[in-house]
Amino acid sequence: MLFSCQKYNLHLPCSSVILQNPTTSTVVKCQNPNVPNEQQHAILRKHNSKSTSFLLHHISHKDGVENPKPSELQDPMPHEEKVKVLELSLVRKRTPQFPGSIYAQSPSDTDVGSSLPPLRTLFQSSANNHDKEDEEMLMRALEIRRKVTEEVFKEALRKGKFGITYTTNVVNRIPAFIDHIMIEAANLKRLPQYSSSTFNLRAKTVIDDSQVVPLIRWLKHHAISYPRIAKLIVMSRGKLESIRSFVEWLKSVHVKGEFLGVVMLNAGDNILQCSHEELDEIVRYLESNGVRRDWMGYVISRCPQLLSYTLEEVKIRVQFYLDMGLNEKDFGTMVFDFPKVLGYYSLEEMNLKVNYLKEFGLQRKDVGKLLAFRPQLMACSIDEQWKPLVKYLYYYGITRDGMRRMLTIKPMVFCIDLQMTIVPKVKFLQDIGVRNDAIGNMLVKFPTLLTYSLHKKIRPVVIFLMTKAGVSEKDIGKVIALGPELLGCHIVHKLEVNVKYFLSLGIRLKQLGEMIADFPMLLRYNIDVLRPKYSYLRKTMVRPLEDIIEFPRFFSYSLDGRIIPRHKVLVENQINVKLRYMLASSNEEFNKMVKSIIKKRQRFESAVMNEDTTQHHSVVTRDITTRDANNSN
């Protein structure tokens, strides 16, 4: 008996055929009764699992044996083999094969279909045992097809003169768009002209028709980074032309190229589906309420969320501020200063903040003026910023009226961080000798102090006063407490210039320190104001230098309004008093003082005259008596 299997190159002239599966070590033996037993020996031949399974099936059918049920058959192909076949069926290019492979691919085989078994043979397993495996194979096929689509897209980008790194970065960030291409390419197969075309050709057709490569080039030309380009492509949901159209609209309202990507990504997921007519209505409405046309690009760039609202929602938000007494000019400048005040926060949050500010004793119109001046207040949190700050200020004796003054003079104080900014500055003031009861008065008097940098502004000024202006360590706390405005002066352009001027007058450094301790504001005046006052003191009033050392507040009074008029009064009445009594009083007190001095002088002069007259009469009487006595003799 000759058993022949030419497909597997088997010619066995013996009475038995023994096949062994290398994986399962299965041995198949066929016996011929006409052949002696000693000649019936096993011939081992290793085959792959597919050939073994096929041979078993053929022999069983030939001998009349009933075919086993599918669940009883051995899996004709292991999972690894299925994956290999699947990859070879879906790969974009042919993969190298080793010589003798049963899946060898011919150079003329463009779709690797002639040398591979049909894919349907991979999914003929029973539903009970292999549903999970079939699902995994389907997911694997989908993943391979997705990778093929990515390769086609990368090739299109490379043809568009994009670099390898840029191409890879873009493709890795648009998985949703890759799936869109894959689905559209699969749908093209339904059309007659693409029914026999390969998937690669159909995917390339979809990419070319979408004009995505020129769009990426155009967006890159507008200085949009590749992460933002990728997000925009995904947001477009396949309608790529909406991206170009929206960019052109943004440029028409003066949005600069560097902000185009930011605006499109932050304006909402549905912004690319909005019509330009709706957006134009919003722009025209804002323009009618004080937001100038050339400001619109800046406003939209800083608050893209504004475009996500309907016109009715924008009107409600605008009216919220107009009801607080803001006119068109104030509203327009407020929106320009801080665009988020209009579109970033919810109406409920805005109402809560306005009501909290009213608790300091402010009316609604006062709050409106406050927001017009400092709209950044809307960005502050009530629980995380304002309430802790109020408790902290109250600890240093600042009442609600004081907080209202601080809020009115420098509302930025309520926007800065308490622990990181305010607490270190207060701690520094305590370290240089400022008492706790004076800190509250300082902050109410000059709240701007809290907005200065501790290391770049406050500390250098204190060091300058102690080293260059003669202020002693025991007086520095007093100087800062009495004149916190000094901390806002420029060292080189203001403080150093004034110190040099006073030293040039002949005042010693220690004396200058005492003068500053007595009157810290001495260093804040301009030289043009100090020089004529000193000249009048020395040349016209003929006063010594010690007078201004004793009374440095002399420089705080107006030369034409107080110094000259009062000096004339003293000269006319021949009165000479210290500068302190001459200037540090109201006009009524000064006039009383002058009258009092005149009366005292008159009483003194009258007393002297009476005394002189009495003495004169006694002398005359004595002379007459002497003369009469002489005559009688």
C-alpha positions as CSV (number, residue, x, y, z in Angstrom):
1,M,0.0,0.0,0.0
2,L,1.3,3.5,-0.9
3,F,0.1,6.4,1.0
4,S,0.8,9.7,-0.7
5,C,0.5,13.2,0.4
6,Q,2.1,15.3,-2.2
7,K,1.1,18.6,-0.6
8,Y,3.5,17.8,2.3
9,N,5.9,15.8,0.2
10,L,5.2,12.4,1.9
11,H,5.6,9.1,-0.1
12,L,5.4,6.2,2.3
13,P,5.6,2.6,0.8
14,C,5.0,1.1,4.1
15,S,2.0,-0.2,5.9
16,S,1.9,2.4,8.5
17,V,2.0,6.2,8.7
18,I,2.9,7.8,11.9
19,L,2.6,11.5,12.3
20,Q,3.6,13.4,15.4
21,N,2.6,16.9,16.3
22,P,5.6,18.7,17.6
23,T,3.4,20.6,20.0
24,T,1.2,17.9,21.3
25,S,3.4,14.8,20.5
26,T,0.4,13.1,18.8
27,V,1.4,10.0,16.9
28,V,-0.9,8.7,14.1
29,K,-0.4,5.1,12.9
30,C,-2.1,3.4,9.9
31,Q,-1.6,-0.4,9.6
32,N,-1.9,-2.7,6.5
33,P,-2.9,-6.3,7.2
34,N,-1.0,-7.5,4.2
35,V,2.3,-6.4,5.6
36,P,4.1,-8.5,8.2
37,N,4.2,-7.1,11.7
38,E,7.9,-6.9,11.7
39,Q,7.7,-4.5,8.8
40,Q,5.1,-2.4,10.5
41,H,7.4,0.0,12.1
42,A,6.7,3.6,13.1
43,I,8.0,6.3,10.9
44,L,8.2,9.6,12.8
45,R,7.7,12.7,10.8
46,K,7.2,16.1,12.4
47,H,4.6,18.4,10.8
48,N,3.0,21.7,11.9
49,S,-0.3,21.5,13.7
50,K,-2.3,22.5,10.6
51,S,-1.0,19.7,8.4
52,T,-1.5,17.1,11.2
53,S,-5.0,18.2,11.8
54,F,-5.8,18.1,8.1
55,L,-4.4,14.6,7.8
56,L,-6.3,13.3,10.8
57,H,-9.5,14.6,9.4
58,H,-8.8,13.1,5.9
59,I,-7.9,9.7,7.3
60,S,-10.9,9.5,9.6
61,H,-13.3,10.4,6.8
62,K,-11.7,7.9,4.4
63,D,-12.0,5.0,6.9
64,G,-15.7,5.7,7.5
65,V,-15.1,7.0,11.0
66,E,-17.7,9.5,12.2
67,N,-16.4,13.1,12.2
68,P,-15.8,14.4,15.6
69,K,-17.7,17.4,16.8
70,P,-16.0,20.8,16.5
71,S,-15.7,21.0,20.2
72,E,-13.8,17.7,20.2
73,L,-11.4,18.7,17.5
74,Q,-8.0,20.0,18.4
75,D,-7.6,23.7,17.7
76,P,-6.3,23.7,14.1
77,M,-4.0,26.6,14.8
78,P,-2.5,27.9,18.1
79,H,-3.1,31.4,19.2
80,E,0.4,32.5,18.3
81,E,0.0,31.2,14.8
82,K,-3.3,33.0,14.5
83,V,-1.7,36.3,15.5
84,K,1.0,35.7,13.0
85,V,-1.4,35.0,10.2
86,L,-3.5,38.0,11.2
87,E,-0.5,40.4,11.1
88,L,0.6,39.1,7.7
89,S,-2.9,39.7,6.4
90,L,-3.1,43.3,7.6
91,V,0.4,44.7,7.5
92,R,1.0,47.5,5.2
93,K,4.2,46.1,3.6
94,R,5.4,42.5,3.1
95,T,7.5,41.2,5.9
96,P,10.7,39.2,5.3
97,Q,10.2,35.4,5.4
98,F,12.7,32.7,6.0
99,P,13.3,30.1,3.2
100,G,10.8,27.3,3.2
101,S,8.1,29.1,5.1
102,I,4.6,27.8,4.2
103,Y,3.4,31.4,4.3
104,A,6.0,32.7,1.9
105,Q,5.0,35.9,0.1
106,S,5.5,36.3,-3.6
107,P,7.0,39.6,-4.8
108,S,4.0,40.0,-7.1
109,D,1.6,39.4,-4.2
110,T,0.6,43.0,-3.3
111,D,-2.1,42.1,-0.7
112,V,-0.4,39.0,0.7
113,G,-3.5,37.1,0.0
114,S,-2.4,34.3,-2.3
115,S,-0.1,32.5,0.1
116,L,-2.2,32.9,3.2
117,P,-5.2,31.0,4.4
118,P,-8.5,33.0,4.5
119,L,-9.0,35.0,7.6
120,R,-12.3,33.3,8.2
121,T,-10.5,30.1,9.1
122,L,-9.1,31.9,12.1
123,F,-12.6,32.3,13.6
124,Q,-14.2,28.9,13.1
125,S,-13.8,27.9,16.7
126,S,-16.8,26.9,18.8
127,A,-18.8,29.7,20.5
128,N,-18.6,28.1,23.9
129,N,-14.8,27.7,24.2
130,H,-13.4,30.4,22.0
131,D,-15.6,33.5,22.2
132,K,-13.1,35.3,24.3
133,E,-10.2,34.3,22.0
134,D,-12.2,35.5,18.9
135,E,-12.8,38.8,20.6
136,E,-9.1,39.2,21.3
137,M,-8.3,38.4,17.7
138,L,-10.8,41.0,16.5
139,M,-9.3,43.6,18.8
140,R,-5.9,42.6,17.6
141,A,-7.0,43.0,14.0
142,L,-8.4,46.4,14.8
143,E,-5.2,47.5,16.5
144,I,-3.1,46.4,13.5
145,R,-5.4,48.2,11.1
146,R,-5.1,51.3,13.3
147,K,-1.3,51.1,13.1
148,V,-1.5,50.7,9.3
149,T,-3.6,53.9,9.2
150,E,-1.0,55.7,11.4
151,E,1.7,54.7,9.0
152,V,-0.2,55.9,6.0
153,F,-0.8,59.2,7.8
154,K,2.8,59.6,8.7
155,E,3.8,59.0,5.1
156,A,1.4,61.7,4.0
157,L,3.0,64.1,6.5
158,R,6.5,63.2,5.4
159,K,5.5,64.0,1.8
160,G,4.2,67.3,3.1
161,K,7.8,68.2,4.2
162,F,7.3,67.6,7.9
163,G,10.2,66.1,9.9
164,I,10.1,62.7,11.4
165,T,9.9,63.9,15.0
166,Y,7.2,66.4,14.3
167,T,5.2,63.8,12.4
168,T,5.5,61.3,15.1
169,N,4.4,63.8,17.8
170,V,1.4,64.9,15.9
171,V,0.2,61.4,15.0
172,N,0.6,60.2,18.6
173,R,-1.8,62.9,19.8
174,I,-4.7,62.3,17.3
175,P,-5.9,58.8,18.0
176,A,-9.5,59.8,17.5
177,F,-8.8,61.3,14.1
178,I,-6.8,58.2,13.1
179,D,-9.9,56.1,13.9
180,H,-12.0,58.6,11.8
181,I,-9.7,57.9,8.8
182,M,-9.9,54.2,9.4
183,I,-13.7,54.2,9.5
184,E,-14.0,56.4,6.5
185,A,-11.5,54.2,4.6
186,A,-13.6,51.2,5.4
187,N,-16.8,52.9,4.2
188,L,-15.2,53.7,0.9
189,K,-15.1,50.0,0.1
190,R,-18.9,50.1,-0.4
191,L,-18.4,52.4,-3.4
192,P,-18.0,50.5,-6.7
193,Q,-14.8,52.4,-7.6
194,Y,-13.1,51.3,-4.4
195,S,-14.6,47.8,-4.0
196,S,-11.4,46.1,-5.2
197,S,-8.9,48.6,-3.8
198,T,-6.6,48.1,-0.9
199,F,-7.1,49.6,2.5
200,N,-3.9,51.6,2.2
201,L,-5.2,53.3,-1.0
202,R,-8.5,54.1,0.6
203,A,-6.9,55.6,3.7
204,K,-4.6,57.7,1.6
205,T,-7.7,58.9,-0.4
206,V,-9.4,59.9,2.8
207,I,-6.4,61.8,4.0
208,D,-6.0,63.7,0.7
209,D,-9.6,64.6,0.5
210,S,-9.6,66.0,4.1
211,Q,-6.7,68.4,3.3
212,V,-5.4,67.7,6.8
213,V,-1.7,68.0,5.8
214,P,-2.1,71.5,4.3
215,L,-4.2,72.5,7.3
216,I,-1.4,71.4,9.7
217,R,1.1,73.4,7.6
218,W,-1.2,76.5,7.8
219,L,-1.7,76.2,11.5
220,K,2.0,75.8,12.1
221,H,2.6,78.9,10.1
222,H,0.3,80.8,12.5
223,A,2.7,79.8,15.4
224,I,0.4,77.1,16.8
225,S,2.3,74.3,18.5
226,Y,1.8,70.7,17.5
227,P,0.0,69.7,20.8
228,R,-2.6,72.4,20.1
229,I,-2.9,71.5,16.4
230,A,-3.5,67.9,17.5
231,K,-6.2,68.9,19.9
232,L,-7.9,71.1,17.3
233,I,-7.9,68.3,14.8
234,V,-9.6,66.0,17.4
235,M,-12.1,68.8,18.3
236,S,-13.1,69.3,14.7
237,R,-14.7,65.8,14.7
238,G,-13.6,65.4,11.1
239,K,-14.8,68.8,9.9
240,L,-11.4,70.3,9.4
241,E,-12.5,73.2,7.3
242,S,-14.2,74.7,10.5
243,I,-10.7,75.2,12.0
244,R,-9.5,77.4,9.1
245,S,-12.8,79.3,9.1
246,F,-12.6,80.0,12.9
247,V,-9.0,81.1,12.7
248,E,-9.9,83.6,10.0
249,W,-12.7,85.0,12.2
250,L,-10.4,85.3,15.2
251,K,-7.9,87.3,13.0
252,S,-10.7,89.6,12.0
253,V,-11.3,90.6,15.6
254,H,-7.5,91.2,16.1
255,V,-6.6,88.0,17.9
256,K,-2.8,87.7,17.5
257,G,-1.3,84.5,16.1
258,E,0.4,83.4,19.3
259,F,-3.1,83.3,21.0
260,L,-5.0,81.6,18.2
261,G,-4.4,78.1,19.5
262,V,-5.2,79.0,23.1
263,V,-8.5,80.7,22.2
264,M,-9.7,77.8,20.1
265,L,-8.9,75.2,22.7
266,N,-10.3,77.1,25.7
267,A,-13.4,78.6,24.0
268,G,-15.4,75.4,24.5
269,D,-15.7,72.0,22.8
270,N,-18.5,73.2,20.5
271,I,-16.9,76.5,19.4
272,L,-16.0,75.1,16.0
273,Q,-19.6,74.4,15.4
274,C,-20.8,77.9,16.2
275,S,-21.8,80.2,13.3
276,H,-19.8,83.4,12.7
277,E,-23.1,85.4,12.8
278,E,-23.6,84.5,16.5
279,L,-20.0,85.4,17.4
280,D,-20.3,88.7,15.5
281,E,-23.4,89.6,17.5
282,I,-21.5,89.1,20.8
283,V,-18.7,91.3,19.6
284,R,-21.1,94.1,18.5
285,Y,-22.9,94.0,21.8
286,L,-19.7,94.4,23.8
287,E,-18.5,97.1,21.5
288,S,-21.8,99.0,22.1
289,N,-21.1,98.9,25.9
290,G,-17.6,100.4,25.9
291,V,-15.3,97.6,24.8
292,R,-13.4,99.1,21.8
293,R,-13.0,97.0,18.6
294,D,-9.2,97.1,18.8
295,W,-9.4,95.7,22.4
296,M,-11.6,92.8,21.3
297,G,-8.6,90.6,20.4
298,Y,-7.0,91.1,23.7
299,V,-10.2,90.4,25.6
300,I,-10.9,87.2,23.7
301,S,-7.3,86.1,24.1
302,R,-7.4,86.4,27.9
303,C,-10.9,85.1,28.3
304,P,-11.8,82.7,25.5
305,Q,-14.7,81.3,27.6
306,L,-16.6,84.4,26.6
307,L,-17.2,82.9,23.1
308,S,-18.9,79.8,24.6
309,Y,-21.9,81.9,25.9
310,T,-24.9,82.8,23.9
311,L,-25.8,86.4,23.3
312,E,-28.5,86.3,26.0
313,E,-26.0,85.0,28.6
314,V,-23.5,87.7,27.7
315,K,-26.2,90.4,28.1
316,I,-27.0,89.1,31.6
317,R,-23.4,89.3,32.6
318,V,-22.9,92.8,31.2
319,Q,-26.0,94.0,32.9
320,F,-24.7,92.6,36.2
321,Y,-22.0,95.3,36.2
322,L,-24.1,98.1,34.7
323,D,-26.6,97.7,37.6
324,M,-23.8,98.7,40.0
325,G,-23.5,102.1,38.4
326,L,-20.7,101.5,35.9
327,N,-20.9,103.6,32.8
328,E,-19.7,102.5,29.4
329,K,-16.2,103.9,29.8
330,D,-15.7,102.3,33.2
331,F,-17.1,99.0,32.0
332,G,-14.9,98.9,28.9
333,T,-11.7,99.7,30.8
334,M,-12.7,97.1,33.5
335,V,-13.1,94.4,30.9
336,F,-9.9,95.4,29.2
337,D,-7.9,95.4,32.5
338,F,-9.2,91.9,33.5
339,P,-11.2,90.2,30.8
340,K,-12.0,87.2,33.0
341,V,-14.2,89.4,35.1
342,L,-16.9,89.1,32.4
343,G,-16.8,85.5,31.2
344,Y,-14.8,83.2,33.5
345,Y,-16.8,83.1,36.7
346,S,-20.4,82.0,37.3
347,L,-23.1,84.5,38.1
348,E,-23.7,82.9,41.5
349,E,-20.0,83.3,42.4
350,M,-20.0,86.9,41.3
351,N,-23.1,87.7,43.4
352,L,-21.5,86.1,46.5
353,K,-18.4,88.2,46.2
354,V,-20.3,91.4,45.7
355,N,-22.4,90.7,48.8
356,Y,-19.3,89.9,50.9
357,L,-17.7,93.2,49.9
358,K,-20.9,95.1,50.9
359,E,-20.4,93.7,54.5
360,F,-17.5,96.2,55.0
361,G,-20.0,99.0,54.8
362,L,-19.8,99.6,51.1
363,Q,-22.9,100.4,49.0
364,R,-23.5,98.5,45.7
365,K,-22.3,101.5,43.7
366,D,-19.2,101.7,45.8
367,V,-18.5,98.1,45.0
368,G,-19.0,98.9,41.3
369,K,-16.4,101.6,41.5
370,L,-14.1,99.3,43.4
371,L,-14.4,96.6,40.7
372,A,-14.0,99.1,38.0
373,F,-10.7,100.1,39.6
374,R,-9.5,96.6,40.6
375,P,-11.6,93.9,38.8
376,Q,-9.0,91.3,40.0
377,L,-11.1,91.1,43.2
378,M,-13.4,88.8,41.3
379,A,-10.6,86.3,41.0
380,C,-10.2,86.0,44.8
381,S,-11.7,83.2,46.9
382,I,-13.9,84.2,49.9
383,D,-13.1,81.2,52.0
384,E,-9.5,80.8,51.1
385,Q,-8.3,84.5,50.9
386,W,-10.7,87.1,52.3
387,K,-11.9,85.5,55.5
388,P,-8.4,84.5,56.7
389,L,-7.2,88.0,55.9
390,V,-10.0,89.7,57.8
391,K,-9.3,87.6,60.9
392,Y,-5.6,88.4,60.6
393,L,-6.2,92.2,60.4
394,Y,-8.7,92.1,63.2
395,Y,-6.0,90.5,65.4
396,Y,-3.9,93.6,65.0
397,G,-6.7,95.9,66.0
398,I,-8.0,96.9,62.6
399,T,-11.7,97.6,62.7
400,R,-14.2,97.2,59.9
401,D,-13.9,100.9,59.1
402,G,-10.1,100.5,58.8
403,M,-10.5,97.5,56.5
404,R,-12.9,99.5,54.4
405,R,-10.3,102.2,54.1
406,M,-7.7,99.7,53.2
407,L,-10.0,98.1,50.6
408,T,-10.8,101.5,49.1
409,I,-7.3,102.9,49.0
410,K,-5.5,99.7,48.0
411,P,-7.9,96.9,47.0
412,M,-5.0,94.8,45.8
413,V,-4.3,94.0,49.4
414,F,-7.3,91.7,49.3
415,C,-5.9,89.9,46.3
416,I,-2.5,88.9,47.6
417,D,-1.6,85.7,49.5
418,L,-1.7,86.0,53.3
419,Q,0.8,83.4,54.4
420,M,3.3,83.9,51.6
421,T,3.2,87.7,51.3
422,I,1.6,89.6,54.3
423,V,2.7,87.5,57.3
424,P,6.5,87.7,56.5
425,K,6.3,91.5,56.1
426,V,4.5,92.0,59.4
427,K,7.0,89.7,61.1
428,F,9.8,91.8,59.7
429,L,8.2,95.0,61.1
430,Q,8.0,93.4,64.5
431,D,11.7,92.4,64.3
432,I,12.8,96.0,63.7
433,G,10.9,97.3,66.7
434,V,7.5,98.2,65.5
435,R,4.9,97.5,68.3
436,N,1.9,95.4,67.6
437,D,-0.5,98.2,68.4
438,A,1.3,100.4,65.8
439,I,1.2,97.8,63.0
440,G,-2.5,98.1,62.6
441,N,-2.3,101.9,62.4
442,M,0.5,101.6,59.9
443,L,-1.5,99.3,57.6
444,V,-4.6,101.5,57.8
445,K,-2.5,104.6,57.1
446,F,-0.4,103.1,54.3
447,P,-1.9,99.8,53.1
448,T,0.2,99.9,50.0
449,L,3.1,98.7,52.2
450,L,1.7,95.2,52.0
451,T,2.1,95.1,48.2
452,Y,5.9,95.9,48.3
453,S,8.5,93.2,48.0
454,L,10.1,92.4,51.3
455,H,13.6,91.6,49.9
456,K,13.7,94.1,47.0
457,K,11.9,97.1,48.6
458,I,11.2,97.1,52.3
459,R,14.4,95.5,53.7
460,P,16.8,97.6,51.5
461,V,15.1,100.9,52.6
462,V,15.5,99.9,56.3
463,I,19.1,99.1,55.8
464,F,19.7,102.4,54.0
465,L,18.1,104.4,56.8
466,M,20.3,102.7,59.4
467,T,23.6,102.9,57.5
468,K,23.4,106.0,55.3
469,A,20.8,108.2,56.9
470,G,22.0,108.0,60.6
471,V,18.9,106.4,62.1
472,S,19.8,104.4,65.1
473,E,18.6,100.9,65.8
474,K,16.4,102.0,68.7
475,D,14.7,104.6,66.5
476,I,14.2,102.7,63.3
477,G,10.9,101.1,64.5
478,K,9.6,104.5,65.4
479,V,10.7,106.0,62.0
480,I,8.9,103.2,60.1
481,A,5.8,103.4,62.3
482,L,5.5,107.2,61.9
483,G,6.5,107.3,58.2
484,P,5.7,104.0,56.5
485,E,5.6,105.9,53.2
486,L,9.4,105.9,53.3
487,L,9.3,102.2,52.4
488,G,7.9,103.2,49.0
489,C,10.6,105.7,48.1
490,H,13.3,104.9,45.6
491,I,16.7,104.7,47.4
492,V,18.9,106.1,44.6
493,H,16.5,108.7,43.1
494,K,14.9,109.9,46.3
495,L,16.4,108.9,49.7
496,E,20.0,109.2,48.8
497,V,19.6,112.5,47.0
498,N,17.9,114.0,50.1
499,V,20.4,112.7,52.5
500,K,23.3,114.2,50.5
501,Y,21.5,117.6,50.4
502,F,21.0,117.7,54.2
503,L,24.6,116.7,54.8
504,S,25.7,119.4,52.4
505,L,24.1,122.0,54.6
506,G,26.4,121.2,57.4
507,I,24.2,118.8,59.3
508,R,26.1,115.9,60.8
509,L,24.9,112.3,60.2
510,K,23.9,111.7,63.8
511,Q,21.9,114.9,63.8
512,L,20.2,113.9,60.5
513,G,19.2,110.6,62.1
514,E,17.6,112.4,65.0
515,M,15.8,114.8,62.6
516,I,14.4,111.8,60.6
517,A,13.3,110.1,63.9
518,D,11.5,113.3,64.8
519,F,10.0,113.9,61.3
520,P,10.4,110.8,59.0
521,M,8.7,112.5,56.1
522,L,11.7,114.8,55.8
523,L,13.3,112.5,53.2
524,R,10.2,112.4,51.0
525,Y,10.3,116.1,49.8
526,N,11.8,117.1,46.5
527,I,15.0,119.2,46.6
528,D,13.3,121.9,44.6
529,V,10.9,122.3,47.5
530,L,13.5,122.2,50.2
531,R,16.0,124.6,48.7
532,P,13.9,127.8,48.6
533,K,12.6,127.2,52.1
534,Y,16.1,126.8,53.5
535,S,17.3,129.9,51.6
536,Y,14.5,132.0,53.0
537,L,15.2,130.8,56.5
538,R,18.9,131.7,56.3
539,K,18.9,134.9,54.2
540,T,15.6,136.6,54.9
541,M,14.7,135.3,58.4
542,V,18.3,135.3,59.4
543,R,17.9,132.1,61.5
544,P,20.7,129.8,62.4
545,L,21.0,126.2,61.1
546,E,20.2,124.9,64.6
547,D,16.6,126.1,64.2
548,I,15.8,123.5,61.5
549,I,17.8,120.8,63.4
550,E,15.6,121.5,66.3
551,F,12.4,121.8,64.2
552,P,12.7,119.7,61.0
553,R,9.0,120.1,60.3
554,F,9.8,123.6,59.1
555,F,10.2,122.0,55.6
556,S,6.6,120.6,55.7
557,Y,5.0,124.0,55.7
558,S,4.2,126.1,52.6
559,L,6.6,128.9,51.9
560,D,4.1,131.2,50.3
561,G,1.1,130.1,52.3
562,R,2.4,130.0,55.8
563,I,6.1,130.8,56.3
564,I,6.3,134.2,54.5
565,P,3.0,135.6,55.8
566,R,3.7,134.7,59.4
567,H,7.2,136.0,59.3
568,K,6.0,139.3,58.0
569,V,3.5,139.5,60.9
570,L,6.3,138.9,63.4
571,V,8.6,141.4,61.7
572,E,5.9,144.1,61.7
573,N,5.2,143.6,65.3
574,Q,8.9,143.2,66.2
575,I,8.3,139.7,67.6
576,N,10.9,136.9,67.5
577,V,9.7,133.4,68.5
578,K,10.9,129.8,67.8
579,L,9.9,128.2,64.5
580,R,7.8,125.7,66.4
581,Y,5.6,128.4,67.8
582,M,5.7,130.4,64.6
583,L,4.4,127.6,62.3
584,A,2.9,124.7,64.3
585,S,-0.4,126.3,65.0
586,S,-3.5,127.3,63.3
587,N,-4.1,130.9,62.1
588,E,-6.4,131.6,65.0
589,E,-3.9,130.3,67.5
590,F,-1.1,132.2,65.8
591,N,-3.1,135.5,66.0
592,K,-3.8,134.9,69.6
593,M,-0.2,134.3,70.3
594,V,0.8,137.5,68.5
595,K,-1.8,139.6,70.4
596,S,-0.8,138.0,73.7
597,I,2.9,138.9,73.0
598,I,2.0,142.4,72.0
599,K,-0.1,142.9,75.2
600,K,2.7,141.6,77.4
601,R,5.1,143.9,75.7
602,Q,2.7,146.8,76.1
603,R,2.2,146.1,79.8
604,F,5.9,145.7,80.2
605,E,6.6,149.0,78.4
606,S,3.9,150.8,80.4
607,A,5.3,149.5,83.6
608,V,8.7,150.7,82.7
609,M,7.3,154.1,81.7
610,N,5.4,154.5,85.0
611,E,8.6,153.7,86.8
612,D,10.6,156.2,84.9
613,T,7.9,158.9,85.4
614,T,7.9,158.3,89.2
615,Q,11.6,158.5,89.3
616,H,11.5,161.7,87.3
617,H,8.9,163.3,89.6
618,S,10.9,162.5,92.7
619,V,14.0,164.0,91.2
620,V,12.1,167.2,90.2
621,T,10.6,167.5,93.6
622,R,13.9,167.0,95.3
623,D,15.5,169.6,93.1
624,I,12.7,172.2,93.8
625,T,12.9,171.6,97.5
626,T,16.7,172.0,97.4
627,R,16.3,175.2,95.4
628,D,13.7,176.7,97.8
629,A,15.9,175.9,100.7
630,N,18.8,177.7,99.1
631,N,16.6,180.7,98.3
632,S,15.4,181.0,101.9
633,N,18.9,181.0,103.2
